[in-house]
Amino acid sequence: MKKSGLLHKAEKINNKANCFSILAIIFGFVFIAYDVTLICLCPGTLLDNIISFSHIWSALGIYHIFAGIYRLKTRHSVWQSWKKWFKLTFVSIAFIITVISGVSLYYILTPELADMNESVDYVIVLGGGISKDGKLPVSVEKRIEKAAEYMNLHKDSIGVVTGGTLHFLPVAEAPELKRFLVENGIEESRVLVEDQALDTIQNFQYSCKMLSEHTGRSYSEILNSSIGVVSSHFHLRRAERLAKRMGFTNIKGIPSKIPAINIVHTYVREICAYLKLNLRILLTGEPSPITE
């Protein structure tokens, strides 16, 4: 009787282990499918696709599949196979990363936002990528729609659309952004095209130079003007931090939405980008203020 009870208990443990293993394998394929979906939504060139940040989801998926198969074959988890010192090191590092990421996420979620009824002198629309076929992803179209909404409310504001030829892609982004703005009712004369920038720092540098040349005002006057920055909500805090370090004194974010399927990925990527920015500032002091 006692032996039968032990066998029954062992069978329950094995069934539970099998369920966890199968779930891990299923989640693994879901993570890989998420990566593929993100690539398909905005395909780049072959090289651009190979180095895409989205592959962290495939890496996570491969680990889950491996862990699931390992548990099915050995009847114990990968975690159980680790040495005690390795477990302690892993947990410590994971805890530190979680705390730092949590703090970063708080700041990312709380940018300084402009009031849509408040007029600004200039509107800088930050690019966010373009496909190899010259098509804007939905998240960037949302930025343009928000910029058009704002500029239609404030007829005196001058806009700058930014974005050069990124990541081995053959098409510059800014001209396409202007075309969308014009289609949304903004006069061509109100939109300047900055098509050389390769990152957010250059977006601000070149936009300042272009506005100075267009208006005949000094860099200092541009930097002290009221400026609305249009970007996806997740990107605004980092953009504002960069702009203020570069000398812009009166800058506010105008947020746009992103498709639901992109939310998890974009915020994970943005946490990494925000940490990278803070590390760069700490180690190099860059970016430095814009000067003429």
C-alpha positions, 0 to 999 in steps of 0.5 A, a space after each residue: 500500500 505504501 509502495 503504491 502511494 509512493 509510485 502515485 506520488 512519483 507519477 504526479 511529480 513526473 506529470 507536473 515536470 512534463 507539463 512544465 517542460 511542454 509549457 517551456 517549449 511552447 513559450 520558446 516557439 512563441 518567443 521565436 514567432 514574436 521575433 519573426 513577426 517584428 521583423 516582418 512588420 518592418 523588414 530591413 535588408 538582410 544584414 539589418 535583419 541579421 543584427 536586429 535587436 529583436 533577436 533577443 526574443 529568439 535567444 530567449 525562445 531557444 533557451 526555453 526550448 532547450 530547458 524544456 527538452 533538457 527537463 524531459 530527458 533528465 527529469 530535472 531542470 537546468 537550474 538544478 544542474 547549476 553549481 551553488 556559486 553560479 546560482 548565487 551570482 546569477 540571482 545577484 546580477 538578475 536582482 541588480 539588473 531588475 532594480 536598475 531596469 525598474 528605475 529606468 522604466 519609471 523615468 521612461 514612462 514619465 516624460 515632460 509632455 507638452 499641452 496640445 493647446 500650447 503653441 511652440 515655435 518649432 516642432 521636431 519630428 524624430 524618425 523611427 525607421 523605414 523598411 527596405 522598400 521605403 515604407 514607414 512602419 505604423 509607429 512612425 506613421 503615428 508620429 506623423 499623424 500626431 505632428 500633423 494634428 499639432 501643426 494644424 492646431 498651431 499654424 505658426 509652428 515650423 516643423 523639421 522632419 529628421 532621419 537619414 539613411 539608417 542601418 544599411 537601408 537604401 532610403 532616407 526617412 525624412 523625405 517620406 516623413 514630409 510627404 506624409 505631413 503634406 498629405 495630412 494638410 501641412 503646407 510644404 513651406 512649413 516643413 524642413 527636411 533633415 535627411 542626414 542624421 543617423 541617430 537622435 543626437 544628430 537629429 537635434 544637432 542638424 535640426 538646430 543648424 537647419 532652423 538657424 539657417 532657415 530663420 536667420 537666428 543664432 544657435 543660442 536663440 534656437 536652443 532657447 526657443 520653445 520646441 515640441 519633440 514628436 516621438 513615440 511615448 517610450 522614446 520621449 524621456 531619452 530624447 528630452 534628456 539628450 536635448 537638454 544636455 545639448 543645450 535646448 532649454 524649453 523642450 517638451 514631448 508630444 507623444 504618439 502611440 505604437 501598435 500593441 504588438 510592439 509594446 513589450 519589445 520597444 520598452 525592453 529595447 528602450 530600457 537598454 538604450 536608456 541605460 546605455 545613454 546614462 553609461 555614456 554620459 557617466 563615462 564620457 560626458 557626451 553629448 556636449 552642448 551644441 555650439 556654432 
